[in-house]
Structures are given as C-alpha cells and as structure tokens.
Amino acid sequence: MSTISPLSVPFPIMPDIAGATPRVARAGYKDWDRSDLTYVVLDEGTTVAGVTTQNLCCSAEVELCRAHLPHGRARALVVNAGNSNAFTGQRGKDAVDAITAQVAAQLNCEETEIFVSSTGVIGVPLPVDKAQAGLRAAFDAAPCSWEDVTHGIGTTDTFAKGATASAIIDGRKVHIVGVIKGSGMIAPDMATMLGYIFTDTAIDPAFLQHLLSGANQSSFSCITVDSDTSTSDTVLAFATGKAGNARLTSFDDVGADAFAAALSDVCRQLAHLVVRDGEGAQKFIEIQVSGAASDESARRVGLAIANSPLVKTAIAGEDANWGRVVMAVGKAGEPANRDTLSIRFGSTLVAHNGLAVADYDEAPVARHLQQKEIEIGVDLGFGSGNATVWTCDLTQGYISINADYRS
C-alpha cells in the first residue's frame, strides 16, 4: 500500500464468521510482492445477495455475478486484484469460466454457487494460467484474517477497510463483518468498487436482497470520489445461517428490524471508508441537502455538489467559496429556486433565501474548513426531500496517482 491517507481509521477487531473461511494467495497479476488472489469458502446452505455496477462496459465477472445471484446460493468467492478483466471480450469471459469451473470442481458444487470479482487495469485479459496457479495455492493456504483479505483485494487503497456490527434475533446474537476496497473511479450508481459482507445469520436470499438494496441506497449510492463509475463495481452479501436463529423471511419476523439496522450500519461504515481513502484526499466532506422536491432529488443535488471539481478544489484550498455550491445546485437538473436557497458551512449560515447573509463572520467558516472533516448544508427551501452524501476534496495527489496508474 502507498502512503496512508490522513483520513484513515484503524482496522476494527472483527469476529470470525462461522461457515465462511477466507484464504489469500499470490497469483502475480502484477509485479508486486503481495497476495492478490482472495478465496473465501462458504458452507453449504449459504445464501447470497448483491448489487452491481450500472456501467454498460462492465466486466465478465459482473455479468457472472448477475447471472448467479438469482439462484440465491453461494459456496465460494474469488477476488483477483491488479487486473479488472474488463473490456477483454471472449478471452475475459473464458478466464472467468475457467476460474468458476476450477472452484466448483474443488468444492463439488454447482458453478452457479461461485462468485468472482476482479479489479485493476482495464483492457488486459486476466491470465488464466496465473489465476489457476493462484487458486491452487489458495486451496492449500491456511485460513487468514479479514484484514488479510482487505490487503489481498486492494489496488490503490492506502489502508485496510473493514466494519462490523451485531444484532439480536430471537434471543440469539448474530454477527456481520464487511470488507471493501476502493479509492478512485468511485461514483457508484449501486455500490462501490468491491465490497463483501459476511454474516452468520439465517436469512432468505430474497429478503437479504431486499435489505441490501435498501441499505445501498443510503450508503454506497451516496458516495463519490471523482464522478467515475467503475466497470467492476460489486457488493455481495453472504449469509451462512450458522447462528442458528429462526430464518428471516420478512420484516414480520422477530429481529428482522435489528438485522436490517446492523446491515445498514456496516454498509454506511464501509462507504465512508472508501471516501476517506479517496485518491489524494485530505478532507472528508459530508453534504446534507434538505427542502428538496423528493429524497431522490435531494440525493442528485447532493451528488452534483459532491462531484463538482470547483467545489472540491475550493474545499482543498480551504476557501469558503459558497458561490460554487450555488452553481452546483443549479446544474443538477433538479427542481431548485434561487430565491429560497440557503447554504451553510459547518454551523455557519453563509447564504439565506437567495442572498448572502449580511455581515456574516467568515472566521468560524475558515476554522471549519481547516479541519479534516467538513460539513456543507444546503436547504432548497420548498419541499420535504432530504439526503446526505459524502465525498472528499480534489488535490494534486489525485492527479499524480492517476497519471502514473499503469506505470
């Protein structure tokens, strides 16, 4: 990993998940001395749900996940780092098929129970020989920690990202852990780069899908680093059922609300970690939008602000240039009224009902912008829609990282 982001947080203590056994190995997809193939074996009976990118140039791995998800069962996850295998035609599909067949044979299970992800450089076919050799090494490897998994799936990430939560279901404690990678090419329409959630909860796959899709709407779909939606974005949730709780099938079941809240919490934690590791990021920015025509409209306004290079560079320069926020609201394509718009930085109102606040003191705003965590509030002033989105500033570091990405 490169220099650790100044916004990093320590990796949490994460419990083992009964029925999920992670391993890592070195396939050598790039010239680096690190594990770059992750293999998680899942016990029989594991259910699965997932969300994938809306990028129309997605990878063969994304297409495979989409095809396998409706079956609702999982026995293994394979993640390749260093090569996204996207935009690689039939050779890319053949590589994924070979991986799937090899793992299914190893576990004596259906190929539809195998899930594969890849991340890294676009346009280079995944080398099948390296993938198969890496898998053979992973089959024989000792089980590893969740933190080892995060290092195995990372590319330009600078710190390990994990989150955990628990819930009580019908008197039994269930656990959820999540790991994620992502630093650049982050503007998800569904999820973020690659994220994997594991729980020992017994839950119906259709209900798990419903909960994950809902959690995604207020977490992964509310973050952006650079406005670019990846070809490989995938978030998968695996439930082994080993906690022994009565199987959840709907919100009518005891403990379903608690599990849904815990799952949403893990998703939100993971989403924030991706923003905190945004390429070149120095500041974590929360944008709260209220008074919009609808919640979805508020989200779109928030993302327009969060994706604005002018807003992001102003924050990087610690400049309270609220006119750039006005611009971003106006370009969002959502209902807005200049004369009811109000803007604040931190707790300081800088514009109200379409006008600059008379004689407002910029000193507290300047102090707020010197912090690592920044809050921008926007009230459109005519509706009840609300949303919160998260982004980071845009610095010279982002340019340097991406200018040199392939070298």
C-alpha positions as CSV (number, residue, x, y, z in Angstrom):
1,M,0.0,0.0,0.0
2,S,1.1,3.6,-0.7
3,T,1.3,6.4,1.9
4,I,-1.6,6.0,4.3
5,S,-4.4,8.5,3.8
6,P,-4.5,11.2,6.6
7,L,-8.2,10.3,6.9
8,S,-7.6,6.7,7.7
9,V,-9.1,4.9,10.7
10,P,-7.7,1.8,12.5
11,F,-9.0,-1.6,11.3
12,P,-11.6,-2.8,13.8
13,I,-11.5,-6.1,15.7
14,M,-13.6,-8.4,13.5
15,P,-15.1,-11.7,14.7
16,D,-14.8,-14.9,12.7
17,I,-18.0,-15.8,10.8
18,A,-18.9,-19.5,11.2
19,G,-19.3,-21.0,7.8
20,A,-17.0,-18.5,6.0
21,T,-13.3,-19.3,5.7
22,P,-11.1,-16.8,3.9
23,R,-7.7,-17.5,2.4
24,V,-5.3,-15.5,0.3
25,A,-2.5,-16.4,-2.2
26,R,-0.2,-14.7,-4.7
27,A,-1.2,-15.2,-8.4
28,G,1.2,-12.5,-9.6
29,Y,-1.2,-10.4,-11.7
30,K,1.3,-7.5,-11.3
31,D,4.9,-7.2,-10.5
32,W,4.4,-6.9,-6.8
33,D,5.3,-9.0,-3.7
34,R,1.9,-9.4,-2.1
35,S,-1.2,-11.6,-2.1
36,D,-3.5,-10.7,-5.0
37,L,-6.0,-13.6,-5.0
38,T,-8.6,-14.0,-2.3
39,Y,-10.6,-17.2,-1.9
40,V,-13.5,-17.5,0.6
41,V,-15.1,-20.9,1.1
42,L,-18.7,-20.8,2.2
43,D,-20.5,-23.7,3.9
44,E,-23.4,-25.4,2.2
45,G,-26.7,-23.5,2.8
46,T,-25.1,-20.0,2.5
47,T,-27.5,-17.5,0.9
48,V,-26.3,-14.5,-1.2
49,A,-27.5,-11.1,-2.4
50,G,-25.7,-8.4,-4.4
51,V,-25.7,-5.2,-6.3
52,T,-23.5,-4.4,-9.3
53,T,-22.4,-1.5,-11.4
54,Q,-24.7,0.3,-13.9
55,N,-21.6,0.9,-16.1
56,L,-22.6,-0.5,-19.6
57,C,-18.9,-1.6,-20.2
58,C,-18.9,-3.9,-17.2
59,S,-16.6,-6.9,-16.8
60,A,-17.3,-10.6,-17.4
61,E,-17.1,-11.0,-13.6
62,V,-20.0,-8.6,-13.1
63,E,-22.1,-10.4,-15.7
64,L,-21.4,-13.7,-14.0
65,C,-22.5,-12.4,-10.6
66,R,-25.7,-11.1,-12.2
67,A,-26.4,-14.5,-13.7
68,H,-25.7,-16.4,-10.5
69,L,-27.4,-14.1,-8.0
70,P,-31.0,-15.2,-8.8
71,H,-30.1,-18.7,-7.7
72,G,-29.6,-17.3,-4.2
73,R,-26.9,-19.8,-3.1
74,A,-23.1,-19.4,-2.7
75,R,-20.2,-21.8,-1.9
76,A,-17.2,-19.6,-2.7
77,L,-16.0,-16.1,-3.6
78,V,-12.8,-15.4,-5.6
79,V,-11.3,-11.9,-5.9
80,N,-8.5,-11.0,-8.3
81,A,-6.6,-7.7,-7.7
82,G,-4.4,-6.0,-10.2
83,N,-6.4,-6.8,-13.4
84,S,-10.0,-5.9,-13.8
85,N,-10.5,-8.2,-16.8
86,A,-12.9,-5.6,-18.2
87,F,-13.2,-4.8,-21.9
88,T,-11.4,-8.1,-22.7
89,G,-14.0,-9.8,-24.9
90,Q,-14.3,-13.6,-25.1
91,R,-10.9,-14.1,-23.6
92,G,-12.1,-12.3,-20.4
93,K,-15.2,-14.5,-20.3
94,D,-13.2,-17.6,-20.8
95,A,-10.9,-16.7,-17.9
96,V,-13.9,-16.3,-15.6
97,D,-15.4,-19.5,-16.8
98,A,-12.2,-21.3,-16.1
99,I,-12.0,-19.9,-12.6
100,T,-15.6,-20.8,-11.9
101,A,-15.1,-24.4,-13.2
102,Q,-11.9,-24.9,-11.2
103,V,-13.5,-23.8,-7.9
104,A,-16.8,-25.7,-8.5
105,A,-14.8,-28.9,-9.1
106,Q,-12.7,-28.3,-5.9
107,L,-15.9,-27.9,-3.8
108,N,-18.0,-30.4,-5.8
109,C,-20.8,-27.8,-6.2
110,E,-22.7,-26.1,-8.9
111,E,-21.0,-23.4,-10.9
112,T,-23.8,-21.0,-10.1
113,E,-22.7,-21.1,-6.5
114,I,-19.3,-19.5,-7.4
115,F,-18.9,-15.7,-7.4
116,V,-15.9,-14.0,-9.0
117,S,-14.7,-10.3,-9.0
118,S,-11.6,-8.7,-10.5
119,T,-10.2,-5.2,-10.1
120,G,-7.3,-3.2,-11.6
121,V,-6.3,-2.2,-15.0
122,I,-9.0,-2.2,-17.7
123,G,-8.4,-3.8,-21.1
124,V,-5.9,-6.5,-20.2
125,P,-7.2,-10.1,-20.3
126,L,-6.9,-11.9,-17.0
127,P,-4.1,-14.5,-17.4
128,V,-5.7,-17.9,-16.9
129,D,-2.5,-19.7,-16.1
130,K,-1.8,-17.3,-13.2
131,A,-5.4,-17.4,-12.0
132,Q,-5.4,-21.2,-11.9
133,A,-2.0,-21.4,-10.2
134,G,-3.1,-18.8,-7.7
135,L,-6.2,-20.8,-6.9
136,R,-4.3,-24.0,-6.4
137,A,-2.1,-22.1,-3.9
138,A,-5.2,-20.7,-2.2
139,F,-6.8,-24.1,-1.9
140,D,-3.8,-25.2,0.2
141,A,-3.3,-21.9,2.1
142,A,-4.1,-21.6,5.8
143,P,-7.2,-19.5,6.8
144,C,-6.4,-15.9,7.2
145,S,-7.9,-12.8,8.9
146,W,-10.4,-10.3,7.4
147,E,-7.6,-7.7,7.5
148,D,-5.5,-10.0,5.3
149,V,-8.5,-10.2,2.9
150,T,-8.6,-6.4,2.6
151,H,-4.9,-6.3,1.7
152,G,-5.5,-9.0,-0.9
153,I,-8.3,-7.2,-2.7
154,G,-6.8,-3.7,-2.7
155,T,-5.2,-1.8,-5.6
156,T,-4.5,1.9,-4.9
157,D,-6.0,1.6,-1.4
158,T,-3.8,3.0,1.3
159,F,-5.3,1.4,4.4
160,A,-7.3,-1.7,5.2
161,K,-11.1,-1.1,5.4
162,G,-13.4,-3.2,7.5
163,A,-16.6,-2.8,9.5
164,T,-18.6,-4.9,11.9
165,A,-21.9,-4.9,13.7
166,S,-24.2,-7.3,15.5
167,A,-27.9,-7.8,16.3
168,I,-30.1,-9.9,18.5
169,I,-32.6,-12.2,16.6
170,D,-35.0,-14.2,18.7
171,G,-32.6,-14.2,21.6
172,R,-29.5,-15.2,19.5
173,K,-26.6,-12.8,18.7
174,V,-25.7,-12.7,15.1
175,H,-22.6,-11.1,13.6
176,I,-21.9,-9.1,10.4
177,V,-18.5,-8.2,9.0
178,G,-17.7,-6.3,5.9
179,V,-14.5,-5.6,3.9
180,I,-14.1,-3.2,1.0
181,K,-11.6,-1.9,-1.5
182,G,-11.9,1.4,-3.4
183,S,-10.1,4.6,-3.7
184,G,-10.6,6.0,-7.2
185,M,-13.1,5.6,-10.0
186,I,-15.8,6.0,-7.4
187,A,-19.2,7.3,-8.3
188,P,-21.4,4.3,-7.8
189,D,-24.9,4.0,-9.1
190,M,-25.3,0.9,-7.0
191,A,-22.4,0.1,-4.8
192,T,-18.7,0.9,-4.8
193,M,-15.6,-0.8,-6.2
194,L,-15.6,-4.2,-4.5
195,G,-17.3,-4.9,-1.1
196,Y,-18.1,-8.1,0.6
197,I,-20.3,-8.7,3.6
198,F,-20.5,-11.9,5.6
199,T,-22.9,-12.8,8.4
200,D,-23.8,-16.0,10.3
201,T,-27.5,-15.0,10.2
202,A,-30.0,-17.4,8.7
203,I,-32.0,-15.4,6.2
204,D,-33.9,-16.0,3.0
205,P,-32.0,-14.8,-0.1
206,A,-34.9,-12.7,-1.4
207,F,-35.2,-10.9,1.9
208,L,-31.4,-10.4,2.1
209,Q,-31.5,-8.9,-1.4
210,H,-34.3,-6.5,-0.3
211,L,-32.3,-5.4,2.7
212,L,-29.0,-5.0,0.8
213,S,-30.7,-3.0,-2.0
214,G,-32.2,-0.7,0.6
215,A,-29.0,-0.3,2.6
216,N,-27.2,0.5,-0.6
217,Q,-29.5,3.4,-1.4
218,S,-28.3,5.4,1.7
219,S,-24.7,4.3,1.7
220,F,-22.8,3.2,-1.4
221,S,-25.1,5.1,-3.7
222,C,-24.4,8.3,-1.8
223,I,-20.7,8.5,-2.1
224,T,-18.4,9.8,-4.8
225,V,-14.7,10.4,-5.2
226,D,-14.3,11.5,-8.8
227,S,-17.7,11.0,-10.6
228,D,-16.4,7.9,-12.5
229,T,-18.4,4.7,-12.2
230,S,-16.3,1.6,-12.3
231,T,-16.7,-1.2,-14.8
232,S,-16.3,-3.7,-11.9
233,D,-18.4,-2.3,-9.0
234,T,-19.8,-5.1,-6.9
235,V,-21.1,-5.6,-3.4
236,L,-22.1,-9.1,-2.3
237,A,-23.6,-10.2,1.0
238,F,-23.2,-13.8,2.1
239,A,-25.3,-15.3,5.0
240,T,-24.1,-18.7,6.3
241,G,-27.0,-19.4,8.6
242,K,-24.7,-20.8,11.3
243,A,-26.0,-18.5,14.1
244,G,-29.0,-20.9,14.4
245,N,-31.6,-18.2,14.5
246,A,-35.1,-18.7,13.1
247,R,-34.7,-18.0,9.4
248,L,-35.6,-14.4,8.5
249,T,-38.0,-14.1,5.6
250,S,-39.6,-10.6,6.1
251,F,-39.9,-7.7,8.4
252,D,-42.7,-9.6,10.2
253,D,-40.1,-11.9,11.7
254,V,-38.7,-11.2,15.2
255,G,-35.3,-9.5,14.9
256,A,-35.6,-8.5,11.3
257,D,-35.6,-4.8,12.1
258,A,-32.5,-5.2,14.2
259,F,-30.7,-7.1,11.5
260,A,-31.6,-4.6,8.8
261,A,-30.3,-1.8,11.0
262,A,-27.0,-3.6,11.6
263,L,-26.6,-4.3,7.9
264,S,-27.2,-0.7,7.0
265,D,-24.7,0.3,9.6
266,V,-22.0,-1.9,8.1
267,C,-22.7,-0.6,4.6
268,R,-22.6,3.0,5.8
269,Q,-19.3,2.4,7.6
270,L,-17.8,0.8,4.5
271,A,-19.0,3.6,2.2
272,H,-17.4,6.2,4.5
273,L,-14.1,4.3,4.5
274,V,-13.9,4.4,0.7
275,V,-14.3,8.2,0.7
276,R,-11.7,8.5,3.5
277,D,-9.3,6.7,1.2
278,G,-10.2,8.8,-1.9
279,E,-7.1,9.1,-4.0
280,G,-5.2,12.2,-2.8
281,A,-7.9,13.0,-0.3
282,Q,-7.1,15.4,2.6
283,K,-10.7,16.1,3.7
284,F,-13.8,14.1,4.3
285,I,-16.9,16.1,3.2
286,E,-20.5,15.5,4.3
287,I,-23.2,17.3,2.3
288,Q,-26.6,17.5,3.8
289,V,-29.4,18.5,1.4
290,S,-32.9,19.4,2.7
291,G,-36.0,21.1,1.4
292,A,-35.9,19.3,-2.0
293,A,-38.8,18.0,-4.1
294,S,-38.1,14.4,-3.0
295,D,-35.4,12.4,-1.3
296,E,-34.1,11.2,-4.7
297,S,-34.0,14.8,-6.0
298,A,-32.0,15.7,-2.8
299,R,-29.6,12.9,-3.4
300,R,-29.0,14.1,-7.0
301,V,-28.4,17.7,-5.9
302,G,-26.0,16.4,-3.2
303,L,-24.0,14.4,-5.8
304,A,-23.9,17.4,-8.1
305,I,-22.2,19.3,-5.4
306,A,-20.0,16.4,-4.4
307,N,-18.9,15.8,-7.9
308,S,-18.1,19.4,-8.7
309,P,-14.3,19.9,-9.3
310,L,-14.8,23.6,-8.4
311,V,-16.4,22.8,-5.0
312,K,-13.9,20.0,-4.3
313,T,-10.9,22.2,-5.1
314,A,-12.3,25.1,-3.0
315,I,-12.5,22.8,0.0
316,A,-9.0,21.5,-0.7
317,G,-7.8,25.2,-0.7
318,E,-9.9,25.9,2.5
319,D,-11.8,28.6,0.6
320,A,-15.4,29.3,1.7
321,N,-16.5,30.0,-1.9
322,W,-20.2,29.2,-1.5
323,G,-20.9,30.6,-5.0
324,R,-19.6,27.3,-6.3
325,V,-22.2,25.4,-4.3
326,V,-24.9,27.6,-5.8
327,M,-23.6,26.7,-9.2
328,A,-23.6,23.0,-8.5
329,V,-27.2,23.2,-7.2
330,G,-28.3,24.9,-10.4
331,K,-26.6,22.5,-12.7
332,A,-28.0,19.4,-11.0
333,G,-31.1,19.3,-13.3
334,E,-33.4,19.0,-10.3
335,P,-36.1,21.5,-9.1
336,A,-34.4,24.4,-7.4
337,N,-35.3,28.0,-6.6
338,R,-32.6,30.6,-6.4
339,D,-34.7,32.8,-4.1
340,T,-35.3,30.1,-1.5
341,L,-31.8,28.6,-1.4
342,S,-29.8,28.6,1.8
343,I,-26.2,27.4,2.4
344,R,-24.1,26.8,5.4
345,F,-20.5,25.6,6.1
346,G,-20.4,23.8,9.4
347,S,-22.9,25.6,11.7
348,T,-22.5,29.0,10.0
349,L,-25.1,30.2,7.6
350,V,-23.5,32.0,4.7
351,A,-26.4,32.4,2.3
352,H,-30.2,32.6,3.1
353,N,-33.2,32.8,0.8
354,G,-31.1,33.5,-2.3
355,L,-28.9,36.2,-0.7
356,A,-25.6,36.4,1.1
357,V,-26.1,36.7,4.9
358,A,-25.4,40.3,5.8
359,D,-22.2,40.8,7.7
360,Y,-21.6,37.1,8.3
361,D,-18.4,36.4,10.1
362,E,-16.1,34.2,7.9
363,A,-13.7,33.4,10.7
364,P,-15.6,30.4,12.0
365,V,-16.1,29.1,8.5
366,A,-12.3,29.4,7.9
367,R,-11.7,27.5,11.0
368,H,-14.2,24.8,10.0
369,L,-12.5,24.4,6.6
370,Q,-9.1,23.8,8.2
371,Q,-10.5,20.7,9.8
372,K,-10.2,17.2,8.2
373,E,-14.0,16.7,8.4
374,I,-16.1,19.2,6.6
375,E,-19.9,19.7,6.6
376,I,-21.9,21.6,3.9
377,G,-25.6,22.2,4.4
378,V,-28.0,23.1,1.5
379,D,-31.7,23.9,2.1
380,L,-33.6,24.2,-1.2
381,G,-36.5,25.7,0.8
382,F,-39.6,24.4,-0.9
383,G,-40.0,20.6,-0.3
384,S,-39.6,17.8,2.2
385,G,-36.9,15.8,0.4
386,N,-33.7,15.1,2.3
387,A,-30.4,13.3,1.6
388,T,-26.9,13.1,2.8
389,V,-23.9,12.3,0.5
390,W,-20.2,12.0,1.2
391,T,-17.2,12.9,-0.9
392,C,-13.6,14.1,-0.5
393,D,-11.6,17.1,-1.7
394,L,-9.7,17.1,-5.0
395,T,-6.0,17.6,-4.7
396,Q,-2.8,17.4,-6.7
397,G,-2.4,13.9,-5.2
398,Y,-5.4,12.6,-7.2
399,I,-3.8,13.8,-10.4
400,S,-0.4,12.2,-9.6
401,I,-1.9,8.9,-8.6
402,N,-4.0,8.5,-11.8
403,A,-1.4,10.0,-14.2
404,D,1.0,7.2,-13.1
405,Y,-1.6,4.4,-12.5
406,R,-0.4,2.0,-15.2
407,S,3.3,2.6,-14.6
